[in-house]
């Protein structure tokens, strides 16, 4: 049986029932679209748009149900407390007589200098480039003398 034949056999009461069912489905679809938009705002919206909860129409507000506490007009304000202001320590590098940062050992400590060449200028003549800076790194290592006997 085709769709046209089925439609021709419907009574007016069946048509009204189908239209009511269609109207209910459209209302449900609209509600689901609104929920989808709300979830999208929660996930992808700006912070000012997030967590905006609209009051539920099916839930009564508590504003008119609970009695407001009565406070006398001549009640004194609550006591206050004075708090000392916070002061931050100065950093060591900001001190005027701060020593140079690095390891502090006397001359008896052996120092090994490892110069790491720059591979980009390794094949160039010294006159072809200019050194504009140098990075110095200090590392402390312990030599295990028991391995060497």
C-alpha contacts under 8 A as a table, 3 or more apart, distances in Angstrom:
res1	aa1	res2	aa2	distance
1	X	5	X	6.29
1	X	6	X	6.83
2	X	5	X	5.31
2	X	6	X	6.39
3	X	6	X	5.10
3	X	7	X	6.14
4	X	7	X	5.08
4	X	8	X	6.21
5	X	8	X	5.12
5	X	9	X	6.53
6	X	9	X	5.33
6	X	10	X	6.71
7	X	10	X	5.40
10	X	14	X	5.87
10	X	15	X	6.55
11	X	14	X	5.19
11	X	15	X	6.40
12	X	15	X	5.04
12	X	16	X	6.23
13	X	16	X	5.12
13	X	17	X	6.21
14	X	17	X	5.04
14	X	18	X	6.16
15	X	18	X	5.09
15	X	19	X	6.18
16	X	19	X	5.11
16	X	20	X	6.17
17	X	20	X	5.13
17	X	21	X	6.15
18	X	21	X	5.01
18	X	22	X	6.12
19	X	22	X	4.98
19	X	23	X	6.15
20	X	23	X	5.03
20	X	24	X	6.23
21	X	24	X	5.14
21	X	25	X	6.22
22	X	25	X	5.09
22	X	26	X	6.20
23	X	26	X	5.12
23	X	27	X	6.35
24	X	27	X	5.16
24	X	28	X	6.25
25	X	28	X	5.01
25	X	29	X	6.03
26	X	29	X	4.94
26	X	30	X	6.17
27	X	30	X	5.11
27	X	31	X	6.33
28	X	31	X	5.10
28	X	32	X	6.29
29	X	32	X	5.11
29	X	33	X	6.20
30	X	33	X	5.07
30	X	34	X	6.32
31	X	34	X	5.17
31	X	35	X	6.32
32	X	35	X	5.04
32	X	36	X	6.13
33	X	36	X	5.00
33	X	37	X	6.22
34	X	37	X	5.11
34	X	38	X	6.23
35	X	38	X	5.06
35	X	39	X	6.27
36	X	39	X	5.20
36	X	40	X	6.21
37	X	40	X	5.05
37	X	41	X	6.26
38	X	41	X	5.13
38	X	42	X	6.32
39	X	42	X	5.00
39	X	43	X	6.24
40	X	43	X	5.17
40	X	44	X	5.69
40	X	45	X	6.99
41	X	44	X	5.38
41	X	45	X	4.37
41	X	46	X	7.73
41	X	49	X	6.63
41	X	50	X	6.34
42	X	45	X	5.88
42	X	49	X	7.41
42	X	50	X	5.00
42	X	51	X	6.55
43	X	50	X	7.94
45	X	48	X	7.90
45	X	49	X	5.80
45	X	50	X	6.34
46	X	49	X	5.32
46	X	50	X	6.56
47	X	50	X	5.19
49	X	52	X	6.44
55	X	59	X	7.84
56	X	59	X	5.49
57	X	60	X	7.61
61	X	64	X	7.07
61	X	65	X	7.72
62	X	65	X	5.23
62	X	66	X	6.30
63	X	66	X	6.36
64	X	67	X	7.40
71	X	75	X	7.40
72	X	75	X	5.58
90	X	94	X	6.66
90	X	95	X	7.42
91	X	94	X	5.36
91	X	95	X	6.95
92	X	95	X	5.43
92	X	98	X	6.59
93	X	96	X	7.92
93	X	98	X	6.26
94	X	98	X	7.64
95	X	98	X	5.46
102	X	138	X	7.07
103	X	138	X	7.05
105	X	108	X	7.92
105	X	109	X	6.66
106	X	109	X	6.27
107	X	110	X	7.56
117	X	122	X	6.79
118	X	121	X	5.78
118	X	122	X	6.04
119	X	122	X	4.99
119	X	123	X	7.83
120	X	123	X	7.62
121	X	124	X	5.23
121	X	129	X	7.65
124	X	128	X	6.21
124	X	129	X	7.60
125	X	128	X	5.35
125	X	129	X	7.51
126	X	129	X	5.99
126	X	130	X	7.67
127	X	130	X	7.36
131	X	134	X	7.80
144	X	147	X	6.15
144	X	148	X	7.90
145	X	148	X	5.52
145	X	149	X	6.83
146	X	149	X	5.35
